[in-house]
Amino acid sequence: MQVSETLIRTVVEQVINQVRQSSAAAATSSAPAASQSSAYGRYGLFLEVDDAVRAARAAFEELRNRPIEHRRRIIEHIRRISIENAVELGTMEMNETKIGRLEHKIAKLQTLGEKTPGVEFLKTECYSGDHGLAVIEHAPFGVIGAITPVTHSLPTITGNAVSMIASGNAVVVNPHPSGKKVAAEGVRRFNQAIHADLGIDNLISLICEPTLETAQQLFKHRSVALICVTGGPAVARAALNSGKRAVVAGPGNPPVVVDETADLDRAARCIIDGASFDNNLLCIAEKQVFVVASVFDAMMSAMERAGAVRLNAPEVERLTHAALSKVGEGSDVHFAPKKELLGQDAHKLAAAAGKTIDPSVLVVFGETTKDHPFVQTEQMMPFLPFVRCRDFDEAVALAQESEHGYRHTSIIHSRNVSNMTKMARAMDTTLFVKNGPCMAALGLGGEGYLSFSIAGPTGEGVTTPLTFTRERRCSLIDDLFILGNPK
């Protein structure tokens, strides 16, 4: 698969050559060291929300008086550090969070450093006519408050920082507590490089001991002009109820539909590539697959040919009990993934199901019913439930039901353009992928720009520097239109 080659081949060599020394470095730096703790208040590291916001505001005021070229230089430092330190920082994130796959932690930092859009994405618009000239500029908000997830702790900060600083903002990050150490280390390195070059500190500020309370303080702070959230339903709701404008990347449960015209072997390879990336931690990843009955058995065989391992019905049920639990109360009772298996390798899921498989296997899968907990839950682990469907229309209907109206991501494998169109209209998702793995929707093996903040609930889609700007119009009346005749 091209995506695997372009994303992973180079980093695997780096992992083999460097991961031992990187692991040693990560072990010594994964906790806030004495030298780091003594530097609170510098290089973006803060204990109190007020202090972090105040410092970010000062950095913003400094940046707004600098030329656009300085934003480019700042972004180049973030890119360089993300790419050059990807092995060390990716290893640190893996050691701290203990979820996902190391080679993909590294790949995420590298690709975000390379592909996140920067200053070049900002475009000034101009209208001219008999009544003069109007210029539309895209101005910064000021200080942005950001919440980042444990699934992509430093990568999300990297991508957001590039986009937000490109548009002239500063940002204060409340990271997920389980990814706070690598987040702090990355932010420290970014700020050190920026300060050494341009004398600006704390453009990216971070709460080193994040809690729900610090997140709420950030949401309510009068000097925070915009909120950007990447996380689950609870934090998304909190952002939307904050009273401020919010850019919210909410939950997803992306379904896949395979119809009778699909190239089944290609579909199997794509599904495995997408569902296995970072052990299915991506919110856009393939979570459940609906296959028309006429090719269902052939599709299951294609999955096995592509290297996935099938679980039988008793094994699927054992895995369900081991991997999912009921949470909530009353009408809000639902299934959620257990931490013990979230983001773990496929062979660990198989062991929980009572089956021994080779550690190199990327995905396990099995047949389930349409209402099975694995179908209805965003499980974030490399097990895929396959549902047998009467025909294409039923497959789309079940896919729509399982996506829960998040309008996040959906995927189809088909050669029938009419079927593609029908599903696209029915799902109405922010991302719709045809005949490829989920990552292709973000430019990883497909076309387009890259971002790890995909704002579905608030409608911005895959975020860019323009997402974090406010539009200003400057009008000059009755002058500077030189093509027409004067009155």
Residue, then its C-alpha position, 0 to 999 in steps of 0.5 A: m500500500q502506498v500510504s504505508e510505504t510513504l509514512i512508515r518505511t523511513v521511520v522504521e529504519q530510524v526506530i531500529n537505529q535510534v529507539r534504544q538511545s531515545s528510550a534512555a533519553a525519554a526515561t530521564s526526561s519523561a517526568p518534569a526534571a528539576s531543571q524543568s520545574s525551576a523554569y516554570g514561567r519560562y519557555g511556555l511552562f506554567l502551573e497556573v492558568d492566569d500566569a499562562v494566559r498573561a504570558a501568552r497575551a504578552a507574547f501575542e502583543e509582541l508577535r502582532n508588531r512583528p512582520i509576517e516573515h517572523r511568523r514563518r521563522i517561528i513555524e520553521h522552528i516548530r517544523r524542524i523540531s517536530i521532524e528532527n526530534a520525532v524519534e525521541l519525542g515519539t518514544m517519550e509519548m509512547n512511554e508515557t501514554k502506553i497506547g498506540r504504536l511507536e512507529h506511528k507516534i514518530a510518523k505523526l510528528q514527522t508528517l505534521g511537521e512537514k505538511t501542516p499549512g502555515v502562513e502561505f495559506l493566508k490569502t488577502e481578498c480584494y474587491s474594487g469597483d466604481h465606489g472604490l476599494a475593499v480589502i478583506e484581511h484575516a486577523p488573529f483572535g489573540v490568545i486561543g485556549a486549546i484542549t488536546p487528547v491523550t491519543h495525539s498529545l504532542p502531535t495535536i499541539t504541533g499542528n495547532a501551533v503551526s496553524m494558530i501562529a501562522s494566523g498571528n495568535a498565541v495559544v495556551v494548552n491544557p493537555h490531557p493529564s496522561g500526555k502532559k509530560v511529553a506535551a511539556e517537553g515539546v512546548r519547552r523545545f519549541n519556545q526555547a528555539i523561538h526565543a533564541d531566534l526572535g526573543i519572543d517567549n511563551l507563544i505556546s504556553l502549557i498548563c503543566e498540571p492539567t485538570l478539569e478545573t484548569a480546563q474550565q478556568l481556561f474556557k472562562h478566562r476573559s483574555v481567552a478569545l477563542i477555544c479549540v478542543t480536540g477530545g471526547p463528548a464531555v469536553a466538547r460539550a463544555a467548550l460549546n457551553s463556555g459562552k465563547r466561540a469554539v472550534v470543536a473536534g468532537p467524537g466519531n465512530p467512522p463506518v465503512v461500507v463495502d459493496e458488491t462492486a468493490d476491489l475486495d483485496r484493495a479494500a482489505r489492505c486499505i481497511i487494515d492500514g487505516a484501522s491499525f494506524d496507531n492501533n486505531l486511536l485516530c478519530i477518523a479510523e475505520k471502526q466498523v464495516f458493513v458488507v453486502a451479503s453477496v460478497f461478505d464471505a469473500m471480503m472476510s477471506a480478503m481480510e485474511r489474505a491481507g494479514a488480519v486474523r479472524l476471531n470466531a463468535p466465542e472469541v469475539e464475545r470474550l474480547t467484548h467482555a474484556a475490552l468494553s464496559k458499561v458506563g453512565e447512569g439511567s438513559d445515558v448508559h453506554f459502552a466505553p473501551k477499558k483502559e487495559l486494552l485501549g490502543q493496544d496491539a492486536h495480539k493483546l486483543a487476541a490474547a484477551a479473546g483466548k487466541t494466540i497470534d503472531p505479534s506482527v499481526l496488525v488487526v483482528f476482526g470478526e462477524t457481529t450483529k448490527d447492534h453489537p457494542f463494538v459496532q456502536t462504540e468508538q472502541m479505539m483498538p485494532f478489532l473490527p466488527f464486520v456486519r453482513c447486510r442484505d444489500f447496499d441500501e441496508a449497509v448505508a442505513l446501518a452505517q448511518e445509524s452506527e455513526h450516531g449523527y456525529r457527521h465526522t467520517s465515513i468510508i466506502h469501497s466501491r466502483n459504483v459512482s452512484n453508490m458513492t453519491k448515495m452514501a455521501r448524501a446519506m452520511d453527510t460527514t465532514l470526511f468522506v473517503k472513497n477506495g482508500p484508508c482513512m488517513a488519505a482524507l487528511g492528505l496522507g496518501g491522498e490530496g489536501y492539507l494536514s491537520f489533526s483538528i477536525a471540527g465537525p460539531t462547529g462546522e469548520g472541518v479540517t482546520t487551517p490557519l484561516t480557521f483561527t482568524r477573524e475577518r476584517r474589511c478595510s474600505l476606501i471610498d470612491d478612490l483607487f479604482i482606476l479602470g472606470n471613468p470618474k464621475 
